[in-house]
Every structure is written in structure tokens, then in C-alpha cells.
Amino acid sequence: MSTVRIGVIGAGIMGADHVNTLHCHVSGAVVTMVADIDVERAATVTAGVPGARASGDPHALIGDPEVDAVVIASHDATHAELTVAAVRAGKPVLCEKPLAPTTAECLRVVREERQTGRRLISLGFMRRFDPAYRELKEAIAAGGCGAPLLSHCVSRGVSSAPGATDELSVTGSAVHEFDTVPWLLDSPIEEASWHAARSTGTITGLRDPQLMLLRTADGALATVEVFLNAGYGYDIRCEVVGERGTLALAGPARVITDTAGARSLGHPADWRPRFADAYRLELQAWTDAIVSGGPCSLATAWDGLVASTVAEAVITSMKDGGRSVAVQVPEV
Ligand SMILES: NC(=O)c1ccc[n+]([C@@H]2O[C@H](COP(=O)([O-])OP(=O)(O)OC[C@H]3O[C@@H](n4cnc5c(N)ncnc54)[C@H](O)[C@@H]3O)[C@@H](O)[C@H]2O)c1
């Protein structure tokens, strides 16, 4: 196989972005189909991709003979069902995070893949491909700052999506950190607790910001702040405190502006510019692995199950006064 014919499910913000990245920046990838329950939205996206067809039926896309591999970028609640359908069709699938909002659904997906005896599922934990995060991981492993003791992770956005809830802050946003922390520190998360400060008045009923405390198996602590309505921009931070020094992501911008008596660095409006390189590198690695039939370096369904298990422990803590909850990854 020299090119992969890709079908993308979900033509919202992320689906449209993935279609554009695949079409313009990923060699060996051809987008042949886009499906969304809102077929007009799918058609708007395919309008920019010559030869691609639009559909209102994600299952028709999965079964289509001109689709070799599937990207799932529809709402979180659809991920498990659609990923299982792609696995049953024997097609490689890149599912956006989370694999599913609950551990039980993730387990069903992991078991379904195991039965095939093949690695078909990849998960969109794209920070693993972000050049800055990779450099941070390499610097931790190089050991100059000593063994990691603490990490401080911050995810801030301009405003929450309609329908945001306390739980969705965890399963939709903090879940990135539940994959990033063990990947960076090379130790699984064993314990989690959830806390909320006085909330911003922007959205009634939503506790925002939220703070989570994680403990890894080798005894490091991580704080995770998720603030969906921070207002000022999209801002991702990570600092790792080691025994002999600290390492942190630089940013938020590559260019410094000096004007009108002040120095400033811009913030992106959302995640797309911040992680554009990560999405491109992730999609290229996925496509290359399908073309070559070689190993795939993306996060696995198991990684998705582990991250959603941490999310579930955090939500248990949320509903139980912020007590520490053990993270128990189920047997597959
Ligand atoms: N990796 C990341 O950095 C990142 C960033 C943002 C969003 N995401 C994930 O990407 C996914 C999409 O997020 P978004 O911001 O694009 O949301 P969105 O609301 O903009 O788009 C979702 C689209 O899915 C469609 N849809 C819903 N159910 C469907 C179904 N059964 N079949 C086909 N289409 C269906 C909707 O009509 C909508 O067009 C979510 O799972 C989200 O968590 C990941």
C-alpha cells in the first residue's frame, strides 16, 4: 500500500482540522470520505478536498470500500461505539480522546481489539508528538535536573463549549494530563483527588477552575489545573520539579512583541495553532505505520483505558468531598 484512503467521522472543529491537515500536510494520506450526522457540515468540509464524498452515516463510512482507515472526531459519547465498528470492519482507527468517557466502555473497546489479535486502535493523545513536550520528556530522561518530584500542569481555555459540566472538564480536558503525566514521568498514576476553588461567575453551575492532585507509583506528585473559562487565551503549561532543578515548557509564543511601551507574547485563541505540529506529526506517524505495516507509535487503546480510569477516580473524588481515590485499572 502506498497511500491510505482515510474516512473522517465528525466534521466539527477537530474533524475539519484533521481533514485539512491530512489533505494539505500528510504524505501518503488521501481523504476519501467525511461523515457527520449533520451531512451539510460534512459537505462543507469535503468541499475543500477534491474527490472526497460527504455522508450523514458514520457506519456507511466505516463499511465503505474506498475507506482503508478511519479517524473518529465526533462527540466523546460516540467514540466507543464507532471504534468498535471500525475494529469489527478490520480497519485501523485513530480515535480522538477520550477512548470513552467511562472505564466500562473503554474496557469493552480494548477487549474487542484484543479478540482480533491485531493492533488496530490508536488514540489522539497528540501531546506525545508535540515538539516541546517531547523535548521536555527527553530533558527529564537525560537526568540533569535529577529525579522528578513534582509536576505542575495547567490547561486554560478562553471559554467552555456549550453544555460543559464538572465531569466533562475531567473526561474531556484533564484527560490529556492523565496521559501526559505518566508518559512524562515514566510512572503510572496510582492515586487522585479533586478540588475546586471559588468558581468564576462566567458560567452558572460549572465549577471552574478545578484542581486535581495525582500521585504516581514512584511517589511524585502532579497538580492539574483545568480552567475552561480563563478568558485571556488558550494556555498550556507544564513544569517539572526535580531533585536538582526544574524544567518547563517555554511559551506561550515564539515571537515577542515590543510596542507602545510594553513587551508582550500572544496567546492562541484555541488548541489548534498551539498543537498544529503535534496533530500533523501524529497523523503522519499513523499514516506511515499503516502504509509500512510497521509498529505504530501513537497511544494505544490501553493508554486510553488507563487515562479514563484516572478520570473516573477523579470524578469519584469530586462526588465524595475531595478524598483521595486509588486508581485501579481493570483486568482486560
Ligand atoms: N486532541 C485534541 O486536542 C482535541 C481537541 C478538541 C477536541 N477533541 C476531541 O475531538 C472530538 C470532536 O470535538 P470538536 O471540538 O470537533 O466537537 P464539535 O462539536 O465541533 O464537532 C463534533 C461533530 O461530531 C458530529 N457528530 C456527533 N455525533 C455523531 C455521530 N454519531 N456520527 C457522526 N458525527 C457525529 C457533530 O454533528 C459535530 O459536527 C471530541 O471527542 C473531542 O473531545 C480533541
The ligand as an SDF file (V2000), in Angstrom:
LIG
                    3D

 44 48  0  0  0  0  0  0  0  0999 V2000
   -6.8700   16.0130   20.7840 N   0  0  0  0  0  0  0  0  0  0  0  0
   -7.3040   17.2380   20.9990 C   0  0  0  0  0  0  0  0  0  0  0  0
   -6.5190   18.1300   21.2760 O   0  0  0  0  0  0  0  0  0  0  0  0
   -8.7450   17.5750   20.8690 C   0  0  0  0  0  0  0  0  0  0  0  0
   -9.1630   18.9220   20.8370 C   0  0  0  0  0  0  0  0  0  0  0  0
  -10.5040   19.1920   20.6980 C   0  0  0  0  0  0  0  0  0  0  0  0
  -11.4370   18.1730   20.6140 C   0  0  0  0  0  0  0  0  0  0  0  0
  -11.0150   16.8830   20.6800 N   0  0  0  0  0  0  0  0  0  0  0  0
  -11.9830   15.7780   20.5900 C   0  0  0  0  0  0  0  0  0  0  0  0
  -12.4640   15.7220   19.2390 O   0  0  0  0  0  0  0  0  0  0  0  0
  -13.8340   15.3650   19.2200 C   0  0  0  0  0  0  0  0  0  0  0  0
  -14.6190   16.4120   18.4520 C   0  0  0  0  0  0  0  0  0  0  0  0
  -14.5050   17.6590   19.1240 O   0  0  0  0  0  0  0  0  0  0  0  0
  -14.9290   19.0160   18.3920 P   0  0  0  0  0  0  0  0  0  0  0  0
  -14.3830   20.1130   19.2030 O   0  0  0  0  0  0  0  0  0  0  0  0
  -14.6190   18.9400   16.9530 O   0  0  0  0  0  0  0  0  0  0  0  0
  -16.5310   18.9480   18.5830 O   0  0  0  0  0  0  0  0  0  0  0  0
  -17.6370   19.6090   17.6370 P   0  0  0  0  0  0  0  0  0  0  0  0
  -18.8680   19.6840   18.4830 O   0  0  0  0  0  0  0  0  0  0  0  0
  -17.1220   20.8350   16.9810 O   0  0  0  0  0  0  0  0  0  0  0  0
  -17.8580   18.5220   16.4850 O   0  0  0  0  0  0  0  0  0  0  0  0
  -18.3710   17.2570   16.7330 C   0  0  0  0  0  0  0  0  0  0  0  0
  -19.0930   16.8000   15.4600 C   0  0  0  0  0  0  0  0  0  0  0  0
  -19.4930   15.4300   15.6410 O   0  0  0  0  0  0  0  0  0  0  0  0
  -20.7380   15.2740   14.9950 C   0  0  0  0  0  0  0  0  0  0  0  0
  -21.3500   14.0510   15.4780 N   0  0  0  0  0  0  0  0  0  0  0  0
  -21.9520   13.8270   16.6780 C   0  0  0  0  0  0  0  0  0  0  0  0
  -22.3770   12.5530   16.7590 N   0  0  0  0  0  0  0  0  0  0  0  0
  -22.0160   11.9470   15.6010 C   0  0  0  0  0  0  0  0  0  0  0  0
  -22.1380   10.6320   15.0980 C   0  0  0  0  0  0  0  0  0  0  0  0
  -22.7260    9.6560   15.7950 N   0  0  0  0  0  0  0  0  0  0  0  0
  -21.6460   10.3690   13.8720 N   0  0  0  0  0  0  0  0  0  0  0  0
  -21.0400   11.3340   13.1290 C   0  0  0  0  0  0  0  0  0  0  0  0
  -20.8860   12.6090   13.5600 N   0  0  0  0  0  0  0  0  0  0  0  0
  -21.3640   12.8990   14.7890 C   0  0  0  0  0  0  0  0  0  0  0  0
  -21.4920   16.5540   15.3110 C   0  0  0  0  0  0  0  0  0  0  0  0
  -22.5770   16.7560   14.4130 O   0  0  0  0  0  0  0  0  0  0  0  0
  -20.3750   17.5900   15.1560 C   0  0  0  0  0  0  0  0  0  0  0  0
  -20.3120   18.1150   13.8390 O   0  0  0  0  0  0  0  0  0  0  0  0
  -14.2610   15.2120   20.6800 C   0  0  0  0  0  0  0  0  0  0  0  0
  -14.1910   13.8690   21.0410 O   0  0  0  0  0  0  0  0  0  0  0  0
  -13.2130   15.9970   21.4570 C   0  0  0  0  0  0  0  0  0  0  0  0
  -13.0280   15.5280   22.7640 O   0  0  0  0  0  0  0  0  0  0  0  0
   -9.7010   16.5670   20.7840 C   0  0  0  0  0  0  0  0  0  0  0  0
  1  2  1  0
  2  3  2  0
  2  4  1  0
  4  5  1  0
  4 44  2  0
  5  6  2  0
  6  7  1  0
  7  8  2  0
  8  9  1  0
  8 44  1  0
  9 10  1  0
  9 42  1  0
 10 11  1  0
 11 12  1  0
 11 40  1  0
 12 13  1  0
 13 14  1  0
 14 15  2  0
 14 16  1  0
 14 17  1  0
 17 18  1  0
 18 19  2  0
 18 20  1  0
 18 21  1  0
 21 22  1  0
 22 23  1  0
 23 24  1  0
 23 38  1  0
 24 25  1  0
 25 26  1  0
 25 36  1  0
 26 27  1  0
 26 35  1  0
 27 28  2  0
 28 29  1  0
 29 30  1  0
 29 35  2  0
 30 31  1  0
 30 32  2  0
 32 33  1  0
 33 34  2  0
 34 35  1  0
 36 37  1  0
 36 38  1  0
 38 39  1  0
 40 41  1  0
 40 42  1  0
 42 43  1  0
M  CHG  2   8   1  16  -1
M  END
$$$$
